[in-house]
Every structure is written in structure tokens, then in C-alpha cells.
Amino acid sequence: MTEDVPPPGERTGGAGTGTGTGTDPGTRPGPGSDPGTGGADPGTGTGAGAGAGTRLSSPLVLTLVLLLAVLAQAPIRGALGTPVMQSWTTVFVAVTVQALPFLVLGVLLSAAIAVFVPPAFFARALPGRTALAVPVAGLAGAVLPGCECASVPVAGALVRRGVTPAAALAFLLSAPAINPIVLTATAVAFPNNPEMVLARFAASLLVACAMGWLWQRLGRADWLRPPAHGAHEGETRAETFWNSVRHDTMHAGGFLVVGAMAAATLKAVAPAEWLRTAAGDPFLAVLALAVLAVVLSICSEADAFVAASLTDFSPTAKLVFLVVGPMIDLKLFAMQAGTFGRGFALRFAPATFALAVTGALVTGAVLL
């Protein structure tokens, strides 16, 4: 038995087989010295390093863009000095600077309400009868100072907590258009036309209630598939607040920039004859701005400044732009399809568009 037990030094050397450590128990294998397990394996370490080295990161892209801008500053400066670009820049900056404070304030207030006002509050505040709950829910949209990006998830939460879908949909349509932030922005954008604020409020509330009652009469339960859980459930209040701020700022800010660019391009590049032709025909003007509202997908806290910049169009056509945009556009269609199902969105969007145009025309004929 004693002959089979190796000395202590040889046991240590056996554990280090293939490392070249010998029998000295105090010598430890160097890192990566085992070709089978070490980090110096050219098939793993070097390959990973090469792959990481070719990956473009955001700072690298930004550096490259800035470098190209510095190298091409002479032609860029020449292009920006043309009358067309000067006009484009003036309109873009004016629209963005005017709308940005309202957008930021709306995002902050919307996030605060999402954190501190539980959705169950709205369910308790609504009447039991659906016919009465619809206008009450429409008026309740005034307590959600935010854009349409915030109203869709709140409407989904209302449906999950037992609120009748007709009332929740009325809230979804009215909240982005009649809240104080949007109405204040509209008053600032149209300082010489205070009736535009009243017309926007009346037309938006009318369309929201009409859609709610229409759903009550014709809507089917299998068309509506509300989400099983909220987007921020399981998070702390601080996480919910900052996630909501970040999400709404990225979405609303991005669409604001796109809308400002489109308005500036329309003013600076589009031939004046086109705008005069569209603006001179009442039917064509309304149709053009209604479609433009859907395509541009501008946040409701900023769309008034874009509408005000379209000086060639009539007040009624601008009202159509202001009523249609917060109720149905490309981003809203995507959000509604994701929240309530594609079948719902495919039915809800065309009906909303038709009623929004009709409601704005009727209200504009009376108030403008």
C-alpha cells in the first residue's frame, strides 16, 4: 500500500500535467498555458478581438460624421447660404423652438400622471351607463396632459380594469387633443385666432364621443384584444416615471423634428403654384391637410405650430389637420394595432378618419 502512494511533490506535478511546472509544489500554472483551455487559443481569443474591432459603435459613427462635416464645411456652408436653405432653416427652427417647451412639459406631466394616478381612478369616476360614460370619459381626457403616445397605453389599462371599451376609446381620442397643454400650444400658435382653440376643443370632443357611441352600437368584443399586462408593471415608481419620460420624449421629439422638417420643406421647396392650387380649392385643401396629418404623425403638442406655418390654407383646412392628426396617423395606427389588435385598428382607423374630417368641417363651418 505504501509503495502506491506517490510523494507530495509528485502529486502536485501530476495536477499540472501539460503545463511544464515540474514537481515543484510552489509553482502554479501560468494563465493560458494550457493549449486546451487557455485564453491564448488563436481560435477563440484572437477571433473575438478581431470581431469586436470591426464593430461600429455610436461614438465612432458620431466621430466619423463630425470629421466628414469638418472636411466638407466649405460646400456645406455654401449650400446653407442659398435662399432656399435659409428659408428652410428659418421655418424649421421657428417651429421646433416654439413647440419644444410644450412637448417637454406635456411629457413630464404625462409621466407624473402615469405614476401617481392609478388607472382604477378613471373606472370609479365613470357613470355606470355607457351612453353617459362616453362623454364623461371624453371630457376626462383633459386631465391627461400628454400626446397620443401616452393615451394609447392608458386606454389599454382602462379596458383591462373593466372600463367599457366605448368610454375607453372616447378617452383615447380626446386626451391628445383637448388637454390643457395642447390647447395652450394652440392658443400660442394662433394668437390672432382664439376661435381656433374653441373649434379644436369642440370638434375633437364631438368626434371622440361619436366614435365612442359608434363602438357601443356596432363594436364587437372579438374585435378588441386588450393587452394582458401594462407596459410598466413590475417597475418602481421612479423607473416608471423615467421610462415614460424617455419613451415619450424619444417618440414625440422625433416626430416633432420630422414634422418641422416636412413643414419647412413644404414652405421652402414646394412650388408656390402647388400650394396655391391646393389651398384655393376648398375640397382639395381639406383632403390634402387631412392626408398630411396622417403621414406626418406629428405630436399633438407641436402640430398647432406646423398648422400655423401653412399660411396659404384656410382656417377650416387647418382645423381638419389639428383634429385628424391626434386621432389617427401612422404611429397611432401602429400603437393601436399593437395594443388592441390589428383587426381592431383596421376597422377603427378608417372610421376615425372619416368622422374626424366630417366633425372638423361641421365645427369649422359654425365657429370659424
N, C-alpha and C positions, 0 to 999 in steps of 0.2 A: 504493500500500500504506500509506504513512504517513498519508494522509487518512482511512482507515477505522479507525484506532486511536484511540479516544477518550482524552481526558486522564485521569490517575489519579483526580481528584476526581469526574468524571462516572461512572467505573466504580463507585465506592463508592455514589454516589447511585442508580445503577441497581439495585444489590443490595438497596436498601432501598425499592423501589417500593411505594407504598401506605402507607408509614409516616410520610411527611411530614418526612423527615430532610434533604431538600435534597441538596446536593452536598458538604457538609462531611464529610470523611472521618473526623473525630473524633467525630461524633455517632452514637450507637448507638440502634437502635430500642428504644423502651420496651417492657417486658413487657406482653403482652396488647394491644398497639396494633393488631395485625393482626386485623381482624374475622373472618378465616377461620380463624386458628389460635390466637388469644389466649384466656386464661382468663376474660376478661370476657364471653364469649358467654353471653347470658341463657338460651340453650337448654341449656347444659351446667353451668356453674358454679353458677348460682342454683338450678337444679333439684336438683342433687346436695345442695346445702346444705339445701334445704327438706326433701328426703327424709331426710337424716341427722338433722335437727332433730326429726322426728316419731317417731324410733325409740326405743323404751323400752329402757333399759339396766338391769342389775341394781341398781346404786346408786340409780337413780331409783325403781325399784319398792320397794326397801327404805325409802327416804326417805318415799315415799307411805304405806307400811304403818305406819311409826312415827308419822307425822303423824296418820293416822286413829286409831291406838291412843291417842295423847295426847288427841285431841279426844273420843274415846269412853271415856275412862278411868273415868268415873263408872258407866255401865251395865256395863262390863266388871268393875269391882270388885264391883258388886252381884251379878253372875252368879257370880263366883268365890267369893263368900261364902255361897252356898247349901250346904246339907248334901250334896247330890248331887255338886256340883263339888268340894267339899273331899274327899269320899271318892275321887272320880276322880283328883284331883291326888295324893293320898297314895299310891294304888296305882301310878300311872304313874311317879312319882319313885322309889318304892322299887324297882320292877322295873328301871328304867333304870340307877339308880346301882349296884345290885348287879351287874348284868350287864356294864356298860361296861368295867371293868378286864379281865375275861376276854376280851371281844371284842377289845380293843386288843392284848393280849398274844398272842392267837391270830393276829391279822392280821400282827403283826411277825414272829412265828416262822414262819408260813406263807410270808411273802415271803422270809425268810432261807433257808429250805429250797429255795424255787424258784430261788434264785440260786446257792447253794453246793452243793446236792446234785443231780448230774445225773440225769435220768430213767433213763439206762442203768444206774445203780447197782441199781435195782429189778429190771431184767431179768436182771442177773448173779446176783442174790441168790435168785431163784425156782428151785424144782426144775424139772426137765425134764418130768415127768409132770403133766398138767393137773389130775388129781384131787388131787395133793398141792400143786400151786401155788396152788390156790384158797384153802385155809385159811391157807397162809403169807402170801399177799397180803392176806387179811383181817386177820391179825394185824399185818402191816406198816402197816396204817392207823394204828396207834398212833404212828408216827413222824412223822405229818404234823399238827402242831398247828394246825388251821385249820378253818374252816367248810366247808360243802358247796360254796361258791363256788370254793374252791381245789381240791377233789378232782376236779371235772369236767375242768378242763384238764390236770391231772396224769394222769388216767386216759387221756385222749386222747393224751398224749405217750407213755404206756406202750404203747398199741396201735400207734402209729406206729413205735416202736422194736422191734417184734417180740414183745412180751409177748402171750401168749394172751389173747383177749378175756374168757374166763371169769374169769381171775385179775384182769385189769384192772377188771372190773365189781365183783368182790368187794371190791377196794381202794376203788373209788368209793363203795360203800355203807357200808363200815365206817369209813373215815377220819374222817368228820364226827362219828361217834357214840362211838368208843372211844378217841379221843386223850386225852392227859393233861389238856389244858385243859378239855375238855368234862366229863370225869369229875370233875375238881376242882370245877368250877362246880356240877355236880350234887350233890356232897357238901356244898357250902356252902348250896345251895338247900334241901336236905333234911337238916338237921343231926341231926334225931331219927330219921331213917330211913336208916341207912347201907346197908341191904339194897337200896335203890333204885339205888345206884351199881353194885352187882354185877349186879342184874337188868338194868339198861340195857346193861352190857357184854356179858352173856351173850346177851340177846335180839338185840342188834344184830349181834354176830358170827355168831350162828346164822342169821339172815336173810341176811346178806351171803354166807355160804358156800352157803346153799341156793340163792340166786339165781345164784351162780357155777356151781354144779353143774347147775342147770336150764338155763342157757345152754349149757353144754358138751354137754348131751344133746339139746336141742331148738333151739338157736340156729342161724341160717344166716348165712353170710358176707355175702350180699347185703342183709341187714337192717342191717348195721353199715357206716357210711361215715365213718371217722375223718377228721379234717381233714388237709390236705396239709402244713401247717406250724403251728408253735406261735404263740401269740398274742404272744410277746415275742421271737421270733427276730429277730436283726439289731440288738438293742439292747445297750448296755453293761450291766455288772452293776449299776451304780448306777441306771441308767434302769429296768432290770427290777425292782429292789427297790422303788423309789419308785412305779413304775406299779402294781405288785402291791399295795402298801400302800394307795395311793389308791383303786384299783378295789375291793378287798375292804372297805375302810372305808366307802366310799360305799354299797355294796350291803348289807353286813352291818349297818351302822349304821342305814340307812334301814329295813330290815326289823325291826330291834330296836325302833325307835320305833313303827312300825306295830303290832308285836306287843304292846308295852307299852300303847299306846292301846286296842287291842282288849281286852286283859285288864282294863284299868281300866274300860272301858265295860261289859264283861260283869259286872263286880262291882258297879258303881255304878248302872247304868241298868236292866239286865235284871231283870225281876220275880223275887223270891226263889222264887216258886212254880215258875217255869220251871226254874230251876237245880235245885231240889229234885226236880222231876219227872224231869229228865234224869239227875240223879245217883242217884236212888232206883231206877231201872231199870238193872240191870247191862248189858243189851244196848244200851239207848239211850245210856247213859253212854259206853260204848266207841265206839259209832258216832259220837256227837257229837264227842268229842275227836279221833277219827281224822280226821274231815272238817275239824274246826277246825285241825288241824295242817297239812293240805294248803292250806287257804285262807290262813291267817295267814302262812305261809312265813317263820317266824322262824329266825334264825341258830342253829345248834346250840350255840353258846357262850352263848346267852342263853335258850334255850327252857326250861331247867330252872326258872328263876325265874318264868316265866309259868305253868308247870305247878304249881309250889308255891303260887301265889296262888289256884288253883282249889280251895279247901279243901273244897268240897262233894262233890267227886268222889273215888272210891275210888283207892287206890294202883295197882291194875291199870289203871284207865282212864287215869291219869296216865302210866303206863309206856307204854301204847299211843301216847299223844301224843308221848312222848320218842323212841320207836322209829320211828314213821311220819315225823315231821317232817324229820329229817336225810336220809331216803332218798327221799322223793317229796313235793314240794309244787309250787306253781305256778311259782316261779322255777327250781326244779330241772328241771321238765319243759321249760321254755323253753331252759335251758342244754344239756340233754341232746339236745334236738332240733337245736340249732344245732351241737353238737359231733359227734354221731353220726348225725344224720339224723332226719327226722320219723317215718319208718316204724319206726325203732328205738324212739323214745320212745313211740309209740302202743302198742307191744307190751310194752315194758319197764315202763312206769308202772303199768298195772293189775296186772300180776303182782307187782310190788314191793309195792304197797299191800296186796294180799291176803295175801302172805306176811308182811309186817311186822305186820299186825294179828294173824294167827294165831300168829306167833312170840312176840309180846308177851303174848298171852293164855296160852300154854303156860308161858312163863317166869314170868309173874306168879302162875299157879296153884301153881308149885313154890316160888318164892322169896319171895313177898310174902304 
